[in-house]
Amino acid sequence: MHTNSVKRLQKTKNKSFFDLSIYQFLGMFGVLESDIKKLDFYEYWCEVSRGSGMLPIMQDNSEDGNLYDESCEVIDCLIYLYDWEKFSRIYINTGK
């Protein structure tokens, strides 16, 4: 991960549902989509999470450190903790 992204993305000591690590990125808390992909129900989560909030984590491939130009690429997404935990509670209680 690029230096700027590493400085901004911080793993907390807390865990969420399904033992996923909680991260802080630009003042927002959430779980990484790459961690959700490891779960058996990832495809189902993709279907039902349309419209949920997520924050792209960008990698800057340029020299100037500008995260908003064409040389940037999304390397992961931070799924907002509120949305992830709401989904998790419903999934645990109903199986859907």
PAMI-567222 format. One record per atom (N, C-alpha, C, O, CB): x, y, z; residue in three letters. Coordinates in steps of 0.05 Angstrom, whole numbers, padded with zeros to 5 digits, always signed. Atoms other than C-alpha are relative to their C-alpha. Glycine has a CB too. Example, Ala and Ser with C-alpha at 12.3 -4.5 7.8 and 13.67 -1.06 7.14 Angstrom:
2
+00018-00024+00000Ala
+00246-00090+00156Ala
+00018+00024+00000Ala
+00039+00024+00013Ala
-00020+00001+00025Ala
-00016-00024-00001Ser
+00273-00021+00143Ser
-00015+00022+00014Ser
-00005+00044+00018Ser
+00009+00009-00029Ser
//
This chain:
96
+00017-00023+00000Met
+00000+00000+00000Met
+00018+00025+00000Met
+00039+00025+00012Met
-00019+00000+00024Met
-00015-00025+00002His
+00025+00070-00015His
+00003+00013+00028His
-00015+00009+00045His
-00013+00020-00020His
-00006-00012-00025Thr
+00055+00109+00042Thr
-00023+00018+00011Thr
-00030+00016+00034Thr
+00025+00017-00001Thr
+00022-00017-00009Asn
-00002+00160+00045Asn
-00024-00017+00009Asn
-00036-00010+00030Asn
-00009+00019-00023Asn
+00023+00017-00008Ser
-00055+00105+00048Ser
+00006-00014+00026Ser
-00011-00017+00043Ser
-00006-00020-00022Ser
-00008+00014-00024Val
-00016+00067+00101Val
-00003+00018+00025Val
-00012+00009+00046Val
+00028-00011-00002Val
+00002-00019-00022Lys
-00013+00129+00145Lys
-00030+00005+00008Lys
-00036+00009+00031Lys
+00014+00026-00007Lys
+00028-00006-00005Arg
-00088+00140+00138Arg
-00016-00024+00010Arg
-00034-00021+00026Arg
-00013+00011-00025Arg
+00014+00024-00008Leu
-00112+00068+00146Leu
+00013-00012+00025Leu
+00036-00020+00024Leu
+00000-00021-00024Leu
-00011+00010-00025Gln
-00103+00046+00217Gln
-00018-00022+00011Gln
-00042-00019+00014Gln
+00002+00023+00021Gln
+00014+00022-00012Lys
-00123-00021+00246Lys
-00003+00006+00030Lys
+00016+00012+00043Lys
+00015-00027-00005Lys
+00004-00004-00029Thr
-00155-00014+00314Thr
+00003-00027+00014Thr
+00006-00047+00001Thr
-00029+00012+00005Thr
-00002+00025-00015Lys
-00151-00066+00369Lys
-00027-00014+00003Lys
-00029-00035+00015Lys
+00013+00004+00027Lys
+00027+00010-00003Asn
-00226-00078+00364Asn
-00007-00019-00023Asn
+00005-00017-00045Asn
-00020+00023+00001Asn
+00010+00019+00020Lys
-00262-00133+00326Lys
-00030+00004-00003Lys
-00044+00013+00015Lys
+00006-00030+00007Lys
+00028-00002+00005Ser
-00331-00134+00295Ser
-00011-00029-00003Ser
+00003-00048+00003Ser
-00007+00017-00026Ser
+00012+00026+00005Phe
-00378-00191+00277Phe
+00018-00017-00018Phe
+00032-00007-00035Phe
-00028+00003-00012Phe
-00014+00019+00016Phe
-00347-00254+00247Phe
+00031+00004+00002Phe
+00046-00002-00016Phe
-00008+00002-00030Phe
-00028-00004-00007Asp
-00280-00234+00278Asp
+00015+00018-00020Asp
+00039+00015-00023Asp
+00014-00026+00002Asp
-00013-00019+00018Leu
-00266-00179+00227Leu
+00012+00023+00015Leu
+00000+00034+00033Leu
-00020+00010-00022Leu
-00014-00023-00012Ser
-00216-00126+00246Ser
-00014+00026-00008Ser
-00023+00029-00030Ser
+00030+00000-00008Ser
+00011-00027+00005Ile
-00241-00055+00252Ile
+00023+00019-00006Ile
+00043+00019+00008Ile
-00017+00010+00024Ile
-00020-00019+00009Tyr
-00202-00001+00216Tyr
-00011+00028+00002Tyr
-00035+00032+00001Tyr
+00009-00006-00029Tyr
+00007-00028+00002Gln
-00202+00074+00219Gln
+00014+00012-00025Gln
+00038+00008-00028Gln
+00008+00016+00026Gln
-00010-00012+00024Phe
-00193+00112+00154Phe
-00013+00027-00004Phe
-00037+00029-00006Phe
-00005-00018-00026Phe
+00010-00027+00003Leu
-00199+00187+00147Leu
-00022+00007+00020Leu
-00041+00021+00013Leu
-00010+00005-00028Leu
+00019-00006-00020Gly
-00238+00190+00212Gly
-00025-00018+00001Gly
-00042-00015+00018Gly
-00009+00028-00002Gly
+00022+00018+00002Met
-00287+00135+00192Met
+00008-00028+00010Met
+00031-00036+00005Met
-00012-00001-00029Met
-00005+00027-00009Phe
-00292+00066+00223Phe
-00015-00020-00017Phe
-00037-00014-00026Phe
-00008-00003+00030Phe
+00013+00020+00016Gly
-00307+00003+00185Gly
+00017-00025-00002Gly
+00037-00028+00012Gly
-00006+00010-00027Gly
-00015+00025+00006Val
-00284-00065+00160Val
+00007+00001-00029Val
-00005+00014-00045Val
-00017-00025+00007Val
-00009+00000+00028Leu
-00247-00079+00096Leu
-00016-00020-00017Leu
-00022-00042-00007Leu
+00030-00007-00001Leu
+00014+00018+00018Glu
-00283-00109+00037Glu
+00017-00025-00005Glu
+00006-00047-00008Glu
-00007+00014-00026Glu
-00017+00024+00004Ser
-00223-00155+00026Ser
-00003-00020+00022Ser
+00001-00044+00017Ser
+00029+00009-00003Ser
+00005+00018-00022Asp
-00237-00185+00094Asp
-00027-00014-00002Asp
-00030-00037+00003Asp
+00002+00014+00028Asp
+00027+00011+00004Ile
-00311-00195+00079Ile
+00001-00021-00023Ile
-00013-00041-00021Ile
-00020+00022-00007Ile
-00002+00019+00022Lys
-00291-00231+00014Lys
+00009-00028+00009Lys
+00003-00047-00004Lys
+00020+00010-00020Lys
-00009+00026-00011Lys
-00260-00286+00057Lys
-00022-00016+00013Lys
-00019-00040+00018Lys
+00022+00004+00020Lys
+00023+00013-00013Leu
-00328-00303+00087Leu
-00016-00015-00020Leu
-00018-00008-00043Leu
-00017+00020+00015Leu
+00016+00017+00018Asp
-00373-00357+00058Asp
-00023+00014-00013Asp
-00031+00007-00035Asp
-00010-00024+00015Asp
+00024-00013+00010Phe
-00431-00310+00049Phe
+00006+00026-00015Phe
-00012+00044-00016Phe
-00019+00005+00023Phe
-00008-00025+00013Tyr
-00393-00255+00011Tyr
-00019+00006-00024Tyr
-00027+00029-00027Tyr
+00028-00002-00010Tyr
+00017-00005+00023Glu
-00436-00263-00052Glu
-00028+00010+00009Glu
-00039+00028-00003Glu
-00004-00026-00017Glu
+00026-00009-00011Tyr
-00500-00257-00011Tyr
+00003+00029+00011Tyr
-00015+00046+00006Tyr
-00009-00019+00023Tyr
-00004-00027-00010Trp
-00471-00195+00024Trp
+00000+00020-00023Trp
-00011+00042-00020Trp
+00026+00001+00016Trp
-00001-00018+00024Cys
-00457-00164-00045Cys
-00029+00006-00009Cys
-00035+00029-00016Cys
+00016-00013-00022Cys
+00027-00004+00009Glu
-00530-00174-00064Glu
-00016+00019+00018Glu
-00029+00038+00008Glu
-00015-00027-00003Glu
+00017-00015-00018Val
-00561-00145-00002Val
+00012+00027+00009Val
-00001+00043+00022Val
-00006-00016+00024Val
-00013-00025-00010Ser
-00511-00089+00011Ser
+00000+00022-00021Ser
+00012+00043-00016Ser
+00029-00006+00008Ser
+00003-00022+00019Arg
-00527-00049-00051Arg
-00012+00024+00013Arg
-00033+00021+00026Arg
-00017-00009-00025Arg
+00010-00024-00013Gly
-00537+00021-00027Gly
+00013+00006+00027Gly
+00010+00027+00038Gly
-00029-00002+00003Gly
-00015-00005-00025Ser
-00494+00012+00035Ser
+00024+00017-00006Ser
+00035+00018-00028Ser
+00008-00027+00013Ser
-00022-00018+00004Gly
-00440+00062+00046Gly
+00027-00014+00001Gly
+00031-00033+00017Gly
+00000+00021+00021Gly
-00028+00010-00001Met
-00367+00047+00031Met
+00018+00022-00009Met
+00010+00039-00025Met
+00003-00026-00017Met
-00020-00020+00006Leu
-00305+00089+00026Leu
+00023-00013-00015Leu
+00037-00030-00004Leu
+00009+00014+00026Leu
-00023+00012+00014Pro
-00254+00072-00028Pro
+00026+00009+00012Pro
+00030+00032+00019Pro
-00002+00008-00030Pro
-00027-00005-00010Ile
-00183+00067-00005Ile
+00018+00001-00026Ile
+00020-00019-00040Ile
+00011-00021+00020Ile
-00015-00005+00025Met
-00139+00096-00061Met
+00030-00004+00004Met
+00041+00001+00026Met
-00006+00028-00010Met
-00030+00001+00001Gln
-00067+00082-00079Gln
+00009+00020-00020Gln
+00000+00020-00043Gln
+00010-00029-00007Gln
-00010-00021+00017Asp
-00030+00140-00108Asp
+00025-00010-00015Asp
+00044-00018-00002Asp
+00007+00026+00016Asp
-00023+00009+00016Asn
+00016+00120-00165Asn
+00016+00023-00012Asn
+00034+00018-00028Asn
-00010-00018-00023Asn
-00014-00023+00011Ser
+00040+00190-00180Ser
+00021+00010+00020Ser
+00022+00001+00043Ser
-00019+00022-00008Ser
-00021-00012-00016Glu
+00097+00231-00152Glu
-00011+00021+00019Glu
+00000+00026+00041Glu
+00021+00012-00017Glu
+00009-00024-00015Asp
+00055+00289-00125Asp
-00017-00006+00024Asp
-00023+00013+00040Asp
-00015+00018-00018Asp
+00016+00006-00023Gly
+00013+00252-00073Gly
-00029+00007-00002Gly
-00043+00007+00017Gly
+00012+00013+00024Gly
+00028-00007+00005Asn
-00053+00274-00104Asn
-00017-00025-00003Asn
-00013-00040-00023Asn
-00002+00019-00024Asn
+00017+00024+00001Leu
-00105+00220-00090Leu
-00024+00003-00019Leu
-00041-00014-00020Leu
-00009-00007+00027Leu
+00024-00005+00017Tyr
-00154+00250-00140Tyr
+00007+00004-00029Tyr
-00007+00019-00043Tyr
-00015+00025+00011Tyr
-00006-00002+00028Asp
-00120+00243-00207Asp
-00002-00028-00013Asp
-00007-00047+00001Asp
+00028+00012-00004Asp
+00004+00025+00014Glu
-00121+00189-00260Glu
+00020-00022+00007Glu
+00015-00046+00001Glu
+00002+00005-00030Glu
-00019+00021-00007Ser
-00060+00153-00233Ser
-00007-00016+00025Ser
+00007-00034+00033Ser
+00028+00013+00004Ser
+00008+00014-00024Cys
-00098+00130-00171Cys
-00017-00024-00007Cys
-00031-00025-00027Cys
-00016+00019+00018Cys
+00017+00024+00003Glu
-00130+00062-00164Glu
-00011-00007+00027Glu
+00001-00003+00048Glu
+00016-00023-00013Glu
+00013+00010-00024Val
-00178+00033-00113Val
+00014-00026+00008Val
+00014-00045-00008Val
-00031-00003-00003Val
-00014+00025-00009Ile
-00140-00019-00072Ile
-00018-00016+00020Ile
-00013-00040+00024Ile
+00026+00007+00013Ile
+00019+00014-00018Asp
-00196-00036-00023Asp
-00022+00020+00007Asp
-00021+00043-00001Asp
+00014-00010+00027Asp
+00022-00018-00008Cys
-00260-00007+00006Cys
-00005-00005+00030Cys
-00004-00027+00040Cys
-00026-00005-00016Cys
+00007+00001-00028Leu
-00277+00009+00078Leu
-00030+00000+00001Leu
-00043+00019-00007Leu
+00012+00024+00016Leu
+00029+00003-00004Ile
-00348-00015+00093Ile
-00006+00013+00027Ile
+00004+00005+00047Ile
-00009-00030-00002Ile
+00006-00014-00025Tyr
-00377+00032+00144Tyr
-00010-00019+00021Tyr
-00026-00037+00016Tyr
-00022+00022-00005Tyr
+00005+00018-00022Leu
-00382-00002+00211Leu
-00030-00002+00006Leu
-00040-00024+00011Leu
+00015+00009+00025Leu
+00029+00001-00006Tyr
-00455+00017+00222Tyr
-00014-00019-00020Tyr
-00031-00035-00012Tyr
-00012+00029-00002Tyr
+00013+00017+00020Asp
-00476-00016+00156Asp
+00008-00029+00003Asp
-00009-00047+00001Asp
+00008+00010-00028Asp
-00009+00028-00003Trp
-00433-00078+00168Trp
-00014-00013+00024Trp
-00023-00036+00023Trp
+00030-00001+00003Trp
+00011+00011-00025Glu
-00459-00088+00239Glu
-00031-00004-00003Glu
-00042-00022+00009Glu
+00006+00017+00024Glu
+00029+00003+00004Lys
-00532-00077+00218Lys
-00005-00025-00017Lys
-00022-00041-00010Lys
-00011+00025-00014Lys
+00002+00024+00016Phe
-00524-00129+00163Phe
+00005-00025+00016Phe
-00010-00045+00015Phe
+00019+00001-00024Phe
-00009+00023-00016Ser
-00489-00177+00211Ser
-00022-00009+00020Ser
-00028-00032+00023Ser
+00026+00005+00015Ser
+00021+00007-00019Arg
-00544-00173+00263Arg
-00024-00013-00014Arg
-00035-00033-00004Arg
-00010+00026+00015Arg
+00023+00012+00015Ile
-00599-00187+00212Ile
+00008-00028-00010Ile
-00008-00046-00008Ile
-00007+00018-00024Ile
-00009+00026+00011Tyr
-00558-00244+00181Tyr
+00000-00021+00022Tyr
-00008-00043+00018Tyr
+00027+00003-00013Tyr
-00002+00018-00022Ile
-00545-00276+00248Ile
-00028-00008+00010Ile
-00033-00031+00017Ile
+00016+00011+00023Ile
+00027+00005-00011Asn
-00618-00270+00271Asn
-00019-00014-00019Asn
-00036-00029-00011Asn
-00013+00026+00009Asn
+00019+00011+00020Thr
-00652-00291+00206Thr
+00012-00019-00019Thr
-00002-00035-00032Thr
-00013+00022-00015Thr
-00013+00016+00021Gly
-00601-00326+00163Gly
-00002+00012-00027Gly
+00007+00000-00047Gly
-00011-00028+00000Gly
+00004-00014+00026Lys
-00619-00276+00108Lys
+00009+00028+00003Lys
+00008+00044-00016Lys
-00029-00001-00009Lys
//
